[in-house]
Amino acid sequence: MTFRWFGNNDDTVTLDQIRQIPGMTGVVGALFDIPVGEVWPIDRIMKLKDEVNAEGLELEVIESVNIHEDIKLGLPSRERYIENYKQTLINLSKAGVKVVCYNFMPIFDWTRSDLAKKLPDGSNALSYDDDIVQKIQPNKLADEMEKNARDFSLPGWEPEKLERLQVLFDQYKDMDGEKLFENLEYFLKEIIPIAEEYDIKMAIHPDDPPWSIFGLPRIVTNKENLDRIINLVDSSYNGLTLCSGCLGADPKNDIPDMIRYFGSKGRIHFAHVRNIKIHEGRNFDESSHLSSDGSLDLFEIMKAYYDIDFKGYIRPDHGRMIWGETGRPGYGLYDRALGVTYINGLWEAINKMGKRC
Ligand code: DNO
């Protein structure tokens, strides 16, 4: 069981608090200040590892080593960024990292229309309203996300990228899903041999939300495409971060079925477990983890992980802000800690009651 942590200078949650969450064994971290595309220096990685280890926690999962846009665009300059990526993987392996989560979303990472929507119980949560997102100018949405991020820089929404939005949109003008698949294949064919050699499992994160926004293609969206991705390079090192909340935003995605399917192939290396409440159309709020609060059945999800005898890393995903907590949107302490306890409770009950099917 792991918990995402943004580092001493950029998180309201401390390692000390994290290790007091029952059942917690590790932190999911990253070097957030290294510009996308540059090599992560070994001494910085070791420093982070030492900090985490000093609190009795492991640092075996990195989320994310982000992919430079030139790789997604398939530009000739991708070669340099791919070489840097390989070196980063080698450096991470020297620090004992086992899984690297990454995504392949053009320009934008996860997208929400409201970072603090007030829910009926007085808590607030991340929320997505497709009518707003599809109508707003991308730079306006980016400005609003930045403004509402409470002075935290949101991963995937790096200011240097947002400054170049127009240029990036022009570069993506002729990009479609097929070309993006080709560029992902090129990247994986370069990276996976290194991942194998250095024993680092690559775990692609689904697109959030799992459909096209602002006319940009998105391909990590459903079972068929995930299957295609793991077959681009047929290696167990080419695997998935199975994020229930991202994929679950599309009701056509049957999450327990996907867990069984990809899990039985040994391709799920990292499980993100969270719930969402889907409203009309493509609108949803991030609810608490509890099944009855959202649209996903967390019992069925954990049962599927049990059935595949899941041995990978898991973390609660985003949480609401509750009990007056303020902090990084989606990443407060309390609701995520409740999520951990609930996930662990489900697991214990399933384990003690259960027979695998
Ligand atoms: C948002 C996260 C994403 C995720 C990346 C993985 O909170 O789920 O930013 O870390 O997409 O590369």
Boltz pocket constraint, residues with backbone or C-beta under 6 A from the ligand:
constraints:
  - pocket:
      binder: B
      contacts: [[A, 63], [A, 64], [A, 101], [A, 102], [A, 103], [A, 109], [A, 110], [A, 155], [A, 156], [A, 205], [A, 206], [A, 318], [A, 330]]
      max_distance: 6.0
